[in-house]
Structure formats: structure tokens, C-alpha cells
Amino acid sequence: MFVRTLTRGNRTYLQIVESQRQQGKITQRVIASLGRLDILQQSGGIDGLMQSMQRFSEKLAVLGEFDPKNPPALRYRRIGAPLLFERLWRELGIDQVLARVARGRKFEFPLERALFTTVLHRLVHPGSDRAALRWLEDCHVPGAQDLDLQHFYRAMAWLGTPLAGNEQDGATPFSPRCAKDWIEEDLFARRRNLFSGLDWVFFDTTPKEILSHGQEG
């Protein structure tokens, strides 16, 4: 079904028409005549009909309450950086390493999301934890909507928590090994073979004589 106009003289009428196939041909049948177009526009009849019909639509909506002279306040949130960094974060296995290192610690907030947010903030817009919280208001980070400033402080403090005495092998004389060191070592172990394999070799096959002639010229 669709709506079409029918002009008679200097007046235009609005009709609801249905297309149907009869004996292999497409024909049109007028279901209803809604009246003169100019009168419907002036009285708001078309707007009322569309608002009434939108209740039964599953795909379309009509912005019937939108006032061009007083548009509603719109707010946007950035999604590009979190989407890209989330992919790298998962592929590197940082979320898995954090879960393993923090196993047994009962945090009442999503520790991994707090660390993800602070790291991403320092990459794209470096600043303090307080600045990260303000930055988060305009950036959509899945799972971080309920984070507060204290969560950032506690996540950073946890990274500096010293490990147990039996896990201090290799510690420097200046500071003990902390959760941060364990995370870094685990991530290094996961990617230590990243460039150790050899799949392709490229070498120059240009004759020596040509190279020498080019140098002399």
C-alpha cells in the first residue's frame, strides 16, 4: 500500500492505494480517500494519522514531537578508540593475565575495566585518574559505566601491591616485585616468540656489475 495524490482542477486530494495482481497484470485499487491535501496539512490531520499509525510499525518511527525551532539537546559519545583498543587488549590476552594475577582477590568493582579505561585514557588523552573519569563521560567504554574515581585509585594501588615473599625472586635491590611486574612478565612470556620464526627471506638478485656501474655513474 502507498499514498498518492489525485489532482482535479486546482485541488489535490490524498488517497490510500493498494497494488494487486490480477490475471498477470498489476492494478491499483483505492482503499480510502483522505480528503483535500491543503486542508489536511493545515488541520494537522496528516501528522495525527502518522502518529497514530506508528504504534503498529516495527521498523519505522515518526519524530512527531520534534520542534525545529526548539530542537532537543543531543549528546554523543566516542566509540572509535575503545573499539580498536578493546580488540588489541583481547588479542594480547591482557584481560586473561589480569584475571589470573588477581585470582583470589575480591574486588566489588570490575578491576579489568578500570585498568582498561585508565590505560586507554593515557594513550589517547593523557592525564590523571580524575581526568580519566571526566574523559569517560564522553567516551563509551563497555562495562565501565559504573566506575568511580575511587575505583581508578584502587586499581592503580593494586598494581603496586608487593607480591608474596616466595615470589620475590629477581627483585631489584631498590623495590620489591609487585603485581605490575607479574603482569608484565606474563605478557612477555606470551609474546616472546612473536619474531623468532622465519617464514620469508628477501634478498637482492641484481648483478654485481650493474650495481658497480650505477655507483660509478
CORNOR-V795233 format. One record per helix or strand. SS is the DSSP state (~ for helix, > for strand). FROM is the first residue (numbers start at 1). LEN is the number of residues. If there is no record, write none. Layout:
ss={SS/SS}
from={FROM/FROM}
len={LEN/LEN}
This chain:
ss={>/>/>/~/~/~/>/~/~/~/~/>/~/>/~/>/~/~}
from={2/11/25/37/45/68/78/80/94/111/129/139/149/162/165/178/179/208}
len={7/12/12/7/12/3/1/12/8/14/8/1/11/1/3/1/12/9}
